[in-house]
Structures are given as structure tokens and as C-alpha cells.
Amino acid sequence: MFRCIAFALLALVPGIVIAEAEAEPEAGVEPFPVLLLVPESGAVYSDFADGFSACFGTKESPVSFYRIKTIKQVQTRPELLEGHRVVAVGTKSSEFMHFYGNGLPFVSALVPESFARQLLESGEKGSGVASLFFLDQPLNRRLSLIRTLLPAAEKLSAVLGKESAHLKEAITQEASRLGFTVESFVVKSGEELPKLSAGLFDTSDGLFLVYDPILTSPTVIRFLLYSAYQKQVPVFGYSDGYVKAGALAAVYSTSEGLGCQLGEHLTENPEHPPFTVAASNRQPPKIFYPDYYRYAVNPSVANSLGIRIDHIPPNRPSDAEDQ
């Protein structure tokens, strides 16, 4: 539910084919051998590839060499990975490279931070993940938006699941820097939420939501948004879809913007990821949060809560997006 609520699941839309897309190098220009590995055809991956294509290369060589292949194609022909800088787009592609990539260095992109944490803690010594490009916004950016909209707020509530529980301390620390106290509730399933309703809403100035698989079902989302509405507590989501569904505000990145960021990075770092790295020489993966982002606000919710929204910070879109 990262995009239109289902965004976090990277829902696929059939009929959009990108698996065979390929940009050939210009004559006389040495190509950048990049391979984007996607699970299958889908709108999210198509948008990501569009953003990547728009920002990959230099002014002298605006169309640099890259290929897009599916997991199925690589399973059939493993040699397709050879001689390429591999980018695993999405969780399924990242898992494939992590477990079946034979230690080949790769970039993991368009993945939630909680997924990356599990991937790195899986104990697989053969993983070659060299860097991670997260879907998630940094906590400070998200909490700063809350402070902008709620300048007098003192206390926030947060609900976490198994995969996001590790963020509890970080949320508390970042919120403290901005003058908030936070009461976080960790649940094992969405069924526990009704019992926590009083703690979540009765003394809270705002509900802070983070991505966790057990908190993404329509039932859970409806409960949180409806309960918050009844208690007149603003909800701060992590996607534009949440805002459309009834949250007050969110800061988020589009697939195009995330693809553009990766394209720029690989252009500026033509040797990343390397073709091969000895296991003994591997370093911890580099972490990248989104460089490009947008703010979404629900005017109807803001009006019902009496919250001003005319001082929202400006968006920071990529060159690949409509301004």
C-alpha cells in the first residue's frame, strides 16, 4: 500500500509490457551495461523504468545502454546477467538476486526499508547487495511535515507491526528533536487494534503510520481512518493513496522519481555496482532514501479539523516527473 494504498504491495497491472525494453547505445559511445531486473510486466515497474530512462546518461550521451529483463527470462538464461551492472527492482527481484544470484553484486531498488532489513538479516553469506534504494521517506522528513501542520502539538501515537517494530526507538528520538513525545503500540495483527483504540486516539494530537505488512489490509486501514475521524485526530500516512482515503497528509515519492534518482546515481557512479567483488572484500550496502518527493494533503480533512495547509513545503520532483 505504498501507492493508492495498494502501492506497498507493488500491485501489478496486466497489459503493460516492459520486459523486452532495451535502449541501445549511440554509435561511437561506450555503453553503460545496466540490466534492470523486474518480476514481470506491471505499471509500477514501467513507471520506474520511464524515470530511470529519462535520467540515465549524460548530456553528451542522453541515451545510455540498458536492458530490462524479467526474473523468468533470467531463470531461463542466467547468462543474461553476465557483464552487466544489475539492478533488482522490487522485493521479488531483490530476493531472487539475494538467494539465487550466486553472489553477483547488485543494487536493490524500490523496496521498503523493513524488507531490506529482513533481507540483510537472512544469514545468506552469498548475497551481493551493494546498495539499497528505499521507498520509505526518512523519519525526519515525515515528522517535520507533522510539525509544520501541527505547530502546537505535543504528543503523537504510532502503531507498528512485527516488521516495523525496530523503528520504535528511532521514531521516539526523531520526534523528540522536533518537540514531540510518542506513544508507540506494537501489534502482532490488525485484530488487536480495537483494544488499543483509547491509547491510540484519546490523548494523541496525531496518528503516525509506517508501512508494515500486517497493517495494510483494507479492514485495518478503514478502522484506523474511521476511528481517527471520530476522535478528530489527524492521520499522517506514507502514501498519496492514504491521503485520498482520509489521512490528513503524507510525503511520498513516485515510481518515476525513484527511477530517476537511480538513473542519476548510476550515471555519476559508472562502476557501481561492480561486476564482481570477492566475498572477503564486500562492504555493508550503501543506503539511499528518496531524493525526490511530493507532499499530499487532504483539504476536506484539514477543513474539518481546522488545520491550515497553506504553508506546506514545496515539492521536490525529479526531472522525469511533471512539475
FIDO-612848 format. One line per 5 residues: number of its first residue (from 1); for each residue z negated, x negated, y of N, C-alpha, C, O. Coordinates in pm, whole numbers. Layout:
NUM) Z,X,Y,Z,X,Y,Z,X,Y,Z,X,Y  ...
This chain:
1) 0,-82,-119,0,0,0,0,-86,125,-79,-64,216  85,-180,128,97,-261,246,199,-202,342,194,-227,462  289,-124,289,393,-69,374,405,78,345,437,119,233  378,159,449,376,305,430,285,340,314,321,417,225  164,281,316,61,296,216,103,237,82,24,165,21
6) 222,264,33,266,207,-94,312,64,-78,351,-1,-175  308,14,45,360,-121,72,287,-226,-8,348,-324,-51  158,-208,-28,82,-309,-101,131,-324,-243,117,-430,-304  187,-219,-295,238,-224,-431,381,-276,-436,438,-292,-544  438,-304,-317,576,-351,-308,669,-257,-385,749,-300,-468
11) 658,-130,-354,737,-29,-425,885,-57,-412,935,-87,-304  954,-47,-524,1096,-78,-528,1178,47,-503,1143,156,-548  1285,29,-430,1377,139,-405,1507,108,-477,1576,13,-438  1543,184,-578,1664,153,-655,1789,169,-571,1793,244,-473  1892,97,-612,2020,114,-547,2052,8,-444,2165,-1,-397
16) 1953,-74,-408,1977,-181,-312,1983,-311,-389,1881,-359,-437  2100,-366,-401,2121,-481,-488,2127,-609,-406,2211,-621,-317  2039,-704,-435,2041,-831,-364,2041,-947,-461,2048,-1062,-418  2032,-920,-590,2012,-1027,-687,2125,-1128,-688,2103,-1245,-718  2246,-1084,-658,2359,-1175,-663,2395,-1232,-527,2495,-1303,-514
21) 2314,-1202,-424,2346,-1251,-290,2341,-1402,-286,2257,-1465,-350  2434,-1457,-211,2440,-1602,-205,2510,-1644,-78,2621,-1599,-50  2445,-1732,1,2507,-1785,121,2556,-1925,91,2477,-2013,56  2685,-1946,105,2743,-2075,71,2733,-2170,190,2734,-2126,305  2723,-2301,165,2715,-2397,274,2846,-2406,350,2954,-2386,293
26) 2836,-2437,480,2956,-2458,558,3023,-2588,516,2957,-2680,468  3152,-2595,535,3226,-2714,498,3174,-2834,576,3157,-2827,698  3149,-2943,507,3105,-3066,571,2958,-3071,601,2911,-3172,655  2882,-2968,568,2739,-2965,596,2662,-2968,465,2688,-2887,376  2570,-3061,454,2492,-3072,331,2401,-2951,318,2326,-2923,411
31) 2404,-2878,207,2326,-2755,194,2177,-2781,171,2137,-2888,124  2099,-2682,206,1958,-2680,170,1951,-2600,40,1971,-2479,42  1924,-2664,-72,1928,-2593,-201,1802,-2509,-225,1708,-2556,-290  1800,-2387,-174,1685,-2298,-189,1723,-2183,-281,1834,-2130,-273  1632,-2146,-368,1651,-2030,-455,1537,-1932,-433,1421,-1965,-456
36) 1571,-1812,-389,1473,-1704,-375,1468,-1628,-506,1568,-1568,-548  1354,-1630,-571,1336,-1561,-699,1267,-1428,-674,1154,-1425,-625  1334,-1318,-707,1278,-1184,-685,1263,-1113,-819,1335,-1146,-913  1172,-1017,-829,1154,-945,-956,1278,-866,-995,1323,-871,-1110  1333,-795,-899,1452,-713,-921,1499,-663,-785,1442,-701,-683
41) 1599,-580,-784,1650,-528,-658,1550,-431,-598,1487,-354,-670  1535,-434,-466,1443,-343,-400,1449,-360,-250,1488,-465,-200  1409,-256,-177,1419,-256,-31,1333,-365,32,1376,-433,125  1210,-382,-19,1120,-482,38,1181,-621,27,1177,-700,122  1237,-652,-90,1294,-784,-112,1424,-802,-32,1453,-911,15
46) 1500,-695,-18,1621,-700,62,1588,-730,207,1654,-812,271  1486,-663,260,1444,-687,399,1393,-830,416,1422,-896,516  1316,-876,319,1265,-1013,325,1380,-1113,327,1379,-1207,405  1478,-1090,241,1594,-1180,235,1674,-1176,365,1726,-1279,408  1685,-1059,426,1754,-1049,554,1684,-1133,660,1749,-1205,737
51) 1551,-1124,664,1475,-1204,760,1489,-1353,734,1503,-1433,826  1485,-1388,606,1500,-1528,567,1637,-1581,610,1647,-1688,669  1740,-1505,582,1877,-1546,613,1896,-1566,763,1966,-1658,806  1834,-1478,844,1850,-1485,989,1785,-1609,1049,1826,-1655,1156  1684,-1662,982,1605,-1771,1041,1614,-1902,964,1552,-2000,1004
56) 1688,-1904,856,1700,-2025,775,1820,-2106,822,1931,-2054,829  1797,-2231,854,1904,-2316,903,1878,-2358,1046,1779,-2317,1106  1967,-2438,1101,1954,-2488,1238,2067,-2434,1323,2159,-2369,1273  2059,-2459,1453,2166,-2416,1543,2299,-2481,1504,2406,-2421,1518  2288,-2605,1455,2410,-2674,1413,2462,-2619,1281,2582,-2623,1254
61) 2371,-2569,1198,2409,-2514,1067,2335,-2383,1044,2242,-2378,963  2375,-2275,1115,2301,-2150,1108,2303,-2082,972,2214,-2003,942  2403,-2112,889,2408,-2052,755,2389,-2163,654,2485,-2229,614  2266,-2184,611,2236,-2288,515,2239,-2231,374,2231,-2110,354  2251,-2318,279,2275,-2278,142,2149,-2223,75,2046,-2289,74
66) 2159,-2104,21,2050,-2049,-59,2109,-1947,-156,2219,-1894,-137  2031,-1921,-261,2069,-1822,-361,1954,-1726,-383,1838,-1759,-358  1987,-1609,-431,1886,-1510,-469,1912,-1471,-614,2020,-1425,-649  1811,-1491,-698,1822,-1457,-839,1700,-1376,-881,1593,-1385,-821  1719,-1295,-986,1609,-1216,-1039,1539,-1291,-1153,1593,-1387,-1208
71) 1420,-1245,-1185,1347,-1304,-1297,1429,-1294,-1425,1436,-1389,-1503  1491,-1179,-1446,1571,-1160,-1567,1684,-1262,-1576,1712,-1315,-1684  1748,-1289,-1465,1857,-1387,-1465,1806,-1526,-1500,1871,-1600,-1574  1690,-1562,-1446,1633,-1694,-1472,1583,-1704,-1616,1592,-1810,-1678  1530,-1594,-1668,1488,-1595,-1809,1608,-1620,-1900,1596,-1689,-2001
76) 1721,-1563,-1865,1842,-1581,-1944,1901,-1720,-1927,1951,-1780,-2022  1893,-1771,-1804,1949,-1902,-1775,1848,-1986,-1696,1857,-1994,-1574  1751,-2047,-1764,1647,-2126,-1697,1703,-2239,-1612,1638,-2283,-1517  1823,-2286,-1644,1881,-2397,-1568,1911,-2360,-1423,1938,-2448,-1341  1908,-2230,-1391,1931,-2187,-1253,1828,-2244,-1157,1854,-2259,-1038
81) 1709,-2275,-1209,1603,-2329,-1124,1624,-2476,-1091,1569,-2527,-993  1702,-2543,-1170,1717,-2687,-1155,1785,-2722,-1022,1882,-2659,-982  1731,-2825,-956,1793,-2873,-833,1775,-2784,-713,1848,-2797,-615  1679,-2691,-719,1654,-2600,-608,1509,-2609,-561,1418,-2641,-639  1490,-2581,-435,1356,-2553,-384,1331,-2405,-413,1398,-2318,-357
86) 1235,-2378,-498,1216,-2242,-548,1113,-2167,-463,1004,-2219,-436  1148,-2047,-424,1057,-1957,-354,1038,-1833,-441,1134,-1759,-465  917,-1810,-489,885,-1691,-568,843,-1581,-471,739,-1591,-406  923,-1476,-462,899,-1369,-365,826,-1254,-434,881,-1190,-523  702,-1228,-391,624,-1121,-450,535,-1168,-565,547,-1281,-611
91) 447,-1080,-609,348,-1117,-710,410,-1142,-847,370,-1237,-916  506,-1060,-888,564,-1078,-1022,639,-1210,-1032,628,-1280,-1133  714,-1244,-930,787,-1372,-932,691,-1489,-930,714,-1590,-996  583,-1476,-854,484,-1584,-846,414,-1603,-980,390,-1716,-1023  381,-1493,-1047,321,-1503,-1180,418,-1568,-1278,377,-1649,-1361
96) 545,-1532,-1269,644,-1590,-1359,651,-1741,-1342,649,-1815,-1441  659,-1787,-1218,667,-1931,-1194,537,-2001,-1231,538,-2113,-1281  426,-1935,-1207,295,-1994,-1236,277,-2017,-1386,229,-2122,-1427  316,-1919,-1466,291,-1927,-1610,410,-1981,-1691,391,-2037,-1798  530,-1963,-1639,648,-2000,-1717,743,-2095,-1645,854,-2121,-1692
101) 700,-2148,-1532,787,-2236,-1454,781,-2382,-1495,842,-2467,-1432  705,-2411,-1602,696,-2548,-1654,650,-2648,-1549,692,-2764,-1549  563,-2601,-1458,507,-2692,-1359,597,-2723,-1243,562,-2807,-1159  714,-2660,-1234,806,-2685,-1123,742,-2641,-992,693,-2528,-983  740,-2726,-890,682,-2687,-761,754,-2566,-703,877,-2556,-712
106) 678,-2475,-643,739,-2357,-583,653,-2304,-470,534,-2334,-460  716,-2226,-385,648,-2154,-278,624,-2011,-324,715,-1947,-377  503,-1960,-304,471,-1821,-334,466,-1745,-202,384,-1777,-115  552,-1645,-187,562,-1573,-60,550,-1423,-82,574,-1371,-191  512,-1353,25,499,-1207,22,394,-1164,-80,418,-1073,-159
111) 280,-1230,-78,173,-1199,-174,42,-1173,-101,17,-1233,4  -43,-1085,-154,-176,-1063,-96,-265,-1184,-121,-249,-1255,-220  -357,-1206,-32,-450,-1318,-46,-534,-1304,-173,-563,-1403,-239  -574,-1182,-206,-656,-1161,-326,-579,-1200,-452,-638,-1255,-545  -450,-1173,-455,-367,-1212,-569,-361,-1364,-580,-375,-1420,-689
116) -340,-1430,-468,-330,-1576,-468,-459,-1639,-519,-456,-1738,-592  -570,-1581,-481,-698,-1633,-526,-708,-1625,-679,-751,-1720,-744  -669,-1512,-735,-672,-1496,-880,-576,-1592,-948,-606,-1648,-1053  -460,-1611,-888,-359,-1700,-945,-413,-1842,-955,-396,-1908,-1058  -477,-1888,-850,-526,-2026,-847,-649,-2045,-935,-680,-2157,-976
121) -719,-1935,-964,-839,-1945,-1047,-810,-1913,-1193,-902,-1904,-1275  -683,-1897,-1227,-647,-1857,-1363,-666,-1968,-1464,-666,-1942,-1585  -682,-2091,-1417,-708,-2202,-1508,-585,-2265,-1566,-596,-2354,-1651  -467,-2222,-1522,-343,-2280,-1574,-317,-2413,-1505,-290,-2416,-1385  -324,-2521,-1577,-306,-2654,-1519,-159,-2682,-1488,-130,-2773,-1410
126) -68,-2607,-1547,73,-2636,-1527,132,-2574,-1402,250,-2595,-1373  53,-2497,-1328,108,-2429,-1212,154,-2528,-1107,88,-2629,-1081  270,-2498,-1047,323,-2587,-945,324,-2527,-807,401,-2570,-722  239,-2425,-781,241,-2362,-649,207,-2464,-541,100,-2524,-543  301,-2482,-447,285,-2583,-342,237,-2523,-212,171,-2590,-133
131) 268,-2396,-188,222,-2329,-67,224,-2179,-88,294,-2128,-175  145,-2110,-8,129,-1965,-19,150,-1901,118,85,-1940,215  239,-1804,125,264,-1730,248,212,-1588,228,272,-1508,154  102,-1557,294,31,-1431,269,92,-1313,344,153,-1327,450  74,-1196,285,99,-1069,353,-12,-1038,452,13,-981,558
136) -134,-1076,417,-252,-1038,494,-256,-1105,631,-214,-1219,647  -309,-1032,728,-337,-1090,859,-470,-1164,852,-558,-1126,776  -486,-1271,932,-617,-1338,936,-723,-1242,989,-695,-1157,1073  -844,-1257,939,-952,-1165,976,-977,-1162,1126,-1000,-1056,1183  -971,-1277,1191,-998,-1281,1335,-898,-1196,1413,-935,-1129,1509
141) -773,-1199,1371,-670,-1119,1440,-699,-970,1425,-684,-894,1521  -740,-929,1306,-768,-788,1282,-894,-743,1355,-897,-636,1416  -998,-824,1348,-1124,-786,1412,-1113,-792,1564,-1181,-717,1634  -1028,-880,1615,-1007,-886,1760,-943,-758,1811,-972,-714,1922  -857,-698,1731,-798,-570,1769,-905,-463,1781,-902,-381,1872
146) -1000,-463,1688,-1109,-366,1694,-1191,-387,1821,-1228,-290,1888  -1220,-512,1854,-1298,-539,1974,-1223,-494,2099,-1284,-446,2195  -1091,-509,2099,-1011,-466,2213,-1019,-315,2232,-1032,-266,2344  -1011,-242,2122,-1013,-95,2129,-1153,-37,2142,-1171,71,2198  -1251,-110,2089,-1390,-61,2093,-1478,-165,2161,-1559,-230,2094
151) -1465,-182,2292,-1539,-289,2361,-1691,-275,2354,-1762,-375,2366  -1740,-154,2335,-1886,-134,2331,-1941,-121,2190,-2061,-103,2173  -1857,-131,2090,-1901,-113,1951,-1996,-224,1908,-1983,-339,1950  -2091,-187,1824,-2190,-284,1775,-2186,-302,1624,-2207,-412,1574  -2158,-194,1552,-2167,-201,1406,-2040,-147,1340,-1990,-41,1376
156) -1991,-222,1242,-1878,-180,1161,-1922,-163,1017,-2021,-223,974  -1850,-81,944,-1870,-72,799,-1740,-117,732,-1632,-103,789  -1753,-170,612,-1637,-217,537,-1656,-182,391,-1767,-187,339  -1547,-146,325,-1552,-116,182,-1463,-215,110,-1347,-235,147  -1518,-278,6,-1449,-382,-69,-1449,-348,-217,-1536,-276,-265
161) -1350,-400,-289,-1343,-385,-433,-1364,-518,-501,-1404,-615,-438  -1337,-521,-629,-1359,-642,-708,-1279,-760,-656,-1331,-871,-645  -1152,-737,-623,-1065,-847,-582,-1086,-890,-438,-1044,-999,-399  -1150,-806,-359,-1173,-840,-218,-1319,-872,-188,-1353,-903,-74  -1406,-864,-288,-1549,-885,-266,-1579,-1023,-208,-1676,-1040,-134
166) -1495,-1122,-241,-1519,-1257,-191,-1506,-1267,-39,-1548,-1366,20  -1447,-1164,24,-1430,-1166,169,-1554,-1121,245,-1558,-1129,368  -1654,-1074,174,-1771,-1015,240,-1835,-1110,341,-1860,-1071,455  -1860,-1233,301,-1924,-1328,392,-1833,-1365,508,-1878,-1375,622  -1705,-1384,479,-1610,-1421,585,-1598,-1310,689,-1590,-1337,808
171) -1595,-1184,643,-1589,-1072,736,-1713,-1069,824,-1703,-1049,945  -1828,-1090,764,-1953,-1090,840,-1952,-1199,946,-1992,-1176,1060  -1907,-1318,909,-1906,-1431,1002,-1807,-1409,1117,-1840,-1431,1233  -1686,-1366,1084,-1585,-1344,1188,-1628,-1231,1281,-1609,-1239,1402  -1684,-1125,1224,-1729,-1013,1306,-1842,-1055,1398,-1848,-1012,1514
176) -1931,-1138,1349,-2043,-1185,1430,-1995,-1261,1553,-2053,-1249,1660  -1889,-1339,1537,-1834,-1415,1650,-1783,-1322,1760,-1776,-1360,1877  -1746,-1201,1721,-1694,-1104,1817,-1799,-1002,1858,-1768,-904,1927  -1923,-1023,1817,-2032,-937,1860,-2057,-815,1774,-2126,-723,1817  -2003,-813,1652,-2026,-702,1560,-2127,-741,1452,-2139,-858,1417
181) -2198,-643,1402,-2264,-656,1272,-2181,-573,1175,-2118,-475,1214  -2183,-612,1048,-2102,-541,948,-2187,-510,826,-2257,-596,774  -2179,-386,782,-2240,-348,654,-2127,-326,555,-2049,-232,568  -2119,-414,455,-2011,-408,357,-2059,-345,228,-2170,-373,182  -1976,-261,169,-2006,-195,43,-1903,-238,-60,-1783,-220,-40
186) -1950,-293,-170,-1862,-338,-278,-1866,-235,-390,-1974,-203,-441  -1750,-183,-428,-1744,-80,-532,-1660,-128,-649,-1572,-213,-634  -1689,-72,-766,-1611,-103,-886,-1494,-8,-905,-1397,-40,-974  -1504,108,-841,-1395,206,-848,-1405,298,-728,-1510,307,-663  -1296,368,-699,-1296,460,-588,-1388,578,-608,-1425,646,-512
191) -1426,605,-733,-1514,718,-763,-1654,699,-705,-1728,796,-693  -1690,578,-670,-1823,551,-614,-1832,586,-466,-1943,597,-412  -1720,603,-400,-1720,618,-254,-1797,741,-203,-1869,727,-104  -1785,859,-265,-1860,973,-212,-2011,948,-202,-2075,998,-110  -2066,872,-295,-2209,842,-291,-2245,749,-175,-2360,741,-134
196) -2145,678,-123,-2168,581,-16,-2130,636,121,-2135,564,221  -2093,762,124,-2040,820,247,-2134,804,366,-2090,769,475  -2262,828,345,-2358,818,455,-2362,677,512,-2360,658,634  -2367,578,424,-2371,440,470,-2244,397,539,-2247,317,634  -2131,449,492,-2003,410,550,-1980,469,688,-1917,405,773
201) -2032,590,712,-1993,659,834,-2106,697,929,-2083,704,1050  -2227,721,880,-2330,781,966,-2372,692,1082,-2401,743,1190  -2376,561,1064,-2421,471,1171,-2315,369,1209,-2345,267,1272  -2191,395,1171,-2084,299,1195,-2001,336,1317,-1974,453,1343  -1962,234,1392,-1871,255,1506,-1725,244,1465,-1636,278,1542
206) -1700,196,1342,-1563,182,1296,-1560,139,1151,-1645,61,1108  -1463,188,1075,-1447,151,934,-1335,48,921,-1222,73,963  -1367,-67,863,-1273,-177,848,-1226,-181,703,-1307,-196,611  -1095,-168,682,-1040,-165,547,-961,-291,517,-889,-343,602  -976,-340,395,-896,-452,347,-827,-410,218,-868,-315,152
211) -721,-483,184,-647,-448,63,-727,-483,-62,-781,-592,-75  -732,-388,-153,-786,-409,-286,-722,-305,-377,-716,-187,-341  -673,-346,-494,-600,-252,-581,-676,-123,-612,-614,-17,-621  -807,-130,-629,-880,-10,-666,-900,85,-548,-949,197,-565  -863,41,-429,-881,124,-310,-749,172,-252,-743,215,-136
216) -643,166,-332,-511,202,-280,-456,333,-334,-343,371,-300  -531,404,-415,-480,530,-468,-479,636,-357,-562,629,-266  -387,732,-362,-384,838,-262,-516,913,-250,-554,955,-141  -586,931,-362,-714,1002,-359,-816,926,-276,-887,986,-195  -825,796,-295,-920,714,-219,-883,714,-71,-971,728,15
221) -757,699,-42,-713,695,98,-743,826,168,-792,827,281  -713,937,102,-742,1068,162,-890,1084,187,-931,1134,292  -973,1042,91,-1117,1056,108,-1166,977,229,-1240,1029,312  -1124,852,239,-1171,767,348,-1126,820,484,-1205,827,578  -999,858,494,-948,905,622,-1007,1040,661,-1041,1063,777
226) -1019,1130,564,-1073,1262,595,-1221,1254,630,-1267,1319,724  -1296,1175,555,-1440,1160,582,-1462,1097,719,-1551,1138,793  -1381,997,751,-1393,932,882,-1360,1030,994,-1425,1030,1099  -1259,1113,972,-1222,1213,1073,-1336,1312,1096,-1366,1347,1210  -1399,1356,988,-1510,1450,1002,-1626,1389,1079,-1693,1457,1157
231) -1650,1260,1058,-1761,1191,1124,-1722,1130,1258,-1804,1070,1327  -1595,1147,1296,-1543,1090,1422,-1560,938,1427,-1600,882,1529  -1529,875,1315,-1535,728,1305,-1392,675,1295,-1319,713,1204  -1351,588,1386,-1215,533,1378,-1198,441,1258,-1288,365,1223  -1081,449,1195,-1049,366,1079,-945,262,1120,-848,293,1189
236) -967,139,1077,-874,30,1105,-814,-17,973,-882,-80,892  -687,13,954,-620,-20,829,-551,-154,835,-573,-233,927  -466,-179,734,-397,-308,726,-245,-291,720,-174,-386,689  -195,-170,750,-51,-147,749,-16,-35,845,-101,44,883  111,-31,884,157,79,968,150,212,893,134,317,955
241) 163,206,761,151,327,682,14,392,694,4,514,701  -90,311,697,-225,364,715,-237,436,848,-299,542,857  -178,379,952,-186,440,1085,-113,574,1086,-161,671,1144  2,579,1023,76,705,1014,-4,810,937,9,930,963  -86,765,842,-164,858,760,-291,905,828,-353,1002,784
246) -333,837,938,-452,883,1009,-549,777,1054,-649,810,1117  -523,650,1025,-607,543,1079,-580,529,1228,-472,566,1275  -675,474,1302,-656,457,1446,-555,347,1475,-464,365,1557  -570,232,1409,-484,119,1443,-478,18,1329,-560,20,1237  -379,-69,1338,-364,-178,1242,-276,-285,1305,-196,-257,1395
251) -292,-406,1258,-198,-513,1289,-133,-551,1157,-202,-568,1056  -2,-564,1157,70,-582,1030,196,-665,1055,236,-686,1169  257,-710,948,383,-783,956,488,-711,873,456,-649,771  613,-718,916,722,-659,841,776,-759,739,752,-879,750  848,-708,642,911,-797,544,1010,-891,611,1021,-1008,574
256) 1084,-840,711,1179,-924,782,1108,-1039,854,1154,-1153,851  996,-1007,919,923,-1111,990,867,-1217,898,869,-1335,930  818,-1174,782,765,-1270,684,876,-1357,627,857,-1476,604  993,-1296,605,1107,-1374,557,1153,-1475,660,1188,-1588,626  1154,-1434,786,1194,-1524,894,1100,-1644,903,1145,-1757,917
261) 970,-1619,895,873,-1728,901,900,-1831,792,895,-1951,817  926,-1783,671,954,-1875,561,1083,-1952,586,1090,-2072,561  1187,-1883,636,1312,-1950,665,1295,-2062,767,1351,-2170,751  1218,-2035,870,1192,-2137,971,1115,-2255,912,1144,-2371,941  1017,-2223,828,935,-2329,770,1018,-2421,680,1005,-2543,687
266) 1102,-2362,596,1182,-2444,505,1289,-2523,580,1331,-2629,535  1333,-2471,693,1427,-2546,776,1360,-2668,838,1416,-2777,841  1238,-2647,888,1164,-2756,952,1107,-2854,851,1075,-2968,886  1094,-2812,727,1039,-2898,621,1137,-2901,504,1113,-2838,402  1246,-2975,519,1354,-2972,419,1316,-3029,283,1393,-3014,187
271) 1200,-3093,272,1158,-3146,143,1046,-3064,80,981,-3108,-15  1024,-2944,135,918,-2858,80,979,-2731,23,1064,-2670,88  939,-2689,-98,860,-2771,-191,948,-2878,-253,1069,-2862,-260  889,-2987,-298,969,-3092,-361,1027,-3045,-493,980,-2948,-553  1131,-3113,-538,1193,-3075,-665,1097,-3098,-781,1086,-3014,-871
276) 1029,-3210,-779,934,-3243,-886,814,-3315,-827,827,-3391,-731  698,-3292,-886,576,-3362,-847,494,-3384,-973,471,-3291,-1050  451,-3508,-995,366,-3536,-1110,237,-3458,-1098,180,-3447,-989  190,-3405,-1210,68,-3323,-1209,-49,-3397,-1146,-131,-3336,-1077  -57,-3527,-1169,-169,-3606,-1118,-164,-3622,-967,-266,-3654,-905
281) -46,-3600,-907,-30,-3619,-762,-30,-3488,-684,-11,-3489,-563  -52,-3376,-752,-46,-3248,-683,-166,-3228,-591,-279,-3267,-622  -138,-3168,-477,-241,-3136,-379,-266,-2985,-380,-182,-2909,-427  -382,-2941,-329,-405,-2797,-318,-294,-2733,-235,-245,-2795,-140  -254,-2612,-267,-145,-2548,-193,-181,-2524,-47,-296,-2498,-13
286) -81,-2534,38,-98,-2504,179,-98,-2352,198,-26,-2279,128  -178,-2306,292,-194,-2163,316,-132,-2125,450,-154,-2193,550  -55,-2018,450,8,-1972,573,-15,-1821,590,19,-1742,503  -74,-1785,704,-85,-1644,741,37,-1608,827,106,-1697,877  64,-1480,845,183,-1440,920,184,-1492,1064,85,-1481,1137
291) 296,-1550,1103,316,-1592,1242,363,-1477,1329,337,-1474,1450  431,-1382,1268,489,-1270,1343,422,-1140,1299,402,-1115,1180  386,-1059,1397,310,-939,1365,329,-833,1473,378,-861,1583  289,-713,1438,300,-599,1528,171,-517,1524,94,-522,1428  150,-442,1631,36,-352,1637,85,-208,1625,185,-169,1686
296) 13,-130,1546,42,12,1532,-81,90,1573,-193,58,1531  -63,193,1653,-173,277,1699,-132,423,1685,-17,459,1711  -226,506,1644,-202,649,1630,-253,720,1756,-374,737,1771  -165,761,1846,-208,822,1972,-289,950,1953,-383,977,2028  -254,1029,1852,-326,1155,1829,-471,1128,1790,-563,1194,1839
301) -490,1031,1701,-626,995,1660,-704,938,1778,-820,973,1799  -639,851,1854,-706,792,1970,-748,899,2069,-858,893,2124  -662,997,2092,-693,1104,2186,-811,1187,2137,-898,1224,2216  -814,1217,2007,-923,1298,1953,-1056,1225,1958,-1162,1288,1965  -1051,1091,1955,-1174,1011,1959,-1208,964,2100,-1313,903,2122
306) -1121,992,2196,-1145,950,2334,-1135,799,2353,-1209,742,2432  -1044,736,2280,-1029,590,2285,-901,554,2360,-794,606,2330  -913,465,2457,-797,419,2533,-715,321,2449,-770,236,2379  -584,335,2457,-497,246,2380,-393,178,2469,-294,125,2418  -415,180,2600,-316,123,2692,-332,-26,2712,-259,-86,2791
311) -427,-88,2643,-448,-232,2660,-433,-306,2527,-494,-410,2506  -349,-251,2439,-319,-319,2313,-243,-448,2342,-156,-448,2430  -272,-557,2273,-198,-682,2294,-50,-663,2262,-14,-571,2188  36,-748,2317,180,-735,2289,214,-774,2146,147,-858,2086  318,-714,2093,367,-752,1960,422,-893,1963,459,-945,2069
316) 428,-955,1846,490,-1087,1833,594,-1080,1721,570,-1131,1611  708,-1017,1747,810,-1004,1643,890,-1133,1626,892,-1218,1715  954,-1146,1513,1039,-1262,1487,1178,-1237,1544,1211,-1127,1587  1259,-1342,1545,1397,-1329,1592,1480,-1239,1500,1585,-1189,1539  1432,-1219,1377,1507,-1138,1281,1482,-989,1298,1551,-908,1236
321) 1385,-951,1381,1347,-812,1395,1397,-754,1526,1426,-827,1621  1408,-622,1530,1439,-553,1654,1321,-570,1749,1207,-547,1710  1348,-608,1870,1241,-634,1965,1178,-503,2013,1086,-505,2094
